[in-house]
Amino acid sequence: MVDEDDLRETIIETHRDVKWICRTLAQMEHRDAATEERLRALENWRSERVQ
């Protein structure tokens, strides 16, 4: 059987990993949104320049 302390430590490590993954995904989404915004601005600038 699994020792209770080992199980508790595994749960704590998993919780830390999940929090890290959630933070990383949030940062990636923020960067993607910023990149998308810059891309749209460039597309608008280019379309204005062509006209």
N, C-alpha and C positions, 0 to 999 in steps of 0.2 A: 504494500500500500504506500501511497505517496505521503511523505512527511508533511505535516500541516505548515511548517515554516517554509518548506520548499514550494508548496502550492501558493502560499501567500506572496512569496517573492516573485514567482512566475506571473501571478496576477498583477502585481505592481509593475513589473517590467513590461508586460503587455499593455497596461494602461498608459505608461510613458510612451511606448511605441505608437499607440493609437493617437495620443495627443500630438506627437511629433508629425505623424502623417497628416493629420487634420490641419495643422499649422502650415505645413509645406504645401498642401493642396490649396489652401486659402491664398498663400503667397503666389502660387502659380496662376490662380484665377485672376488675381489682381494684376500681375504682369501681363497676362493675356488680354485683359480688358484695356490696359494702357497701350499695349501694342496695337490692338484693334482701333483704338481711338486715333493713334498717330497715323495708321494706315488710311483711315477714312479722311483725315485732314490732308494727307498727301494726294489722295484720289480727288478730293474736291479742288485742291490747288491746281492739279494737273488739268482737270476738266475746265476750270476757269481760264487757264492759260491757253488751252486749245481753241476756245471760242473766240 
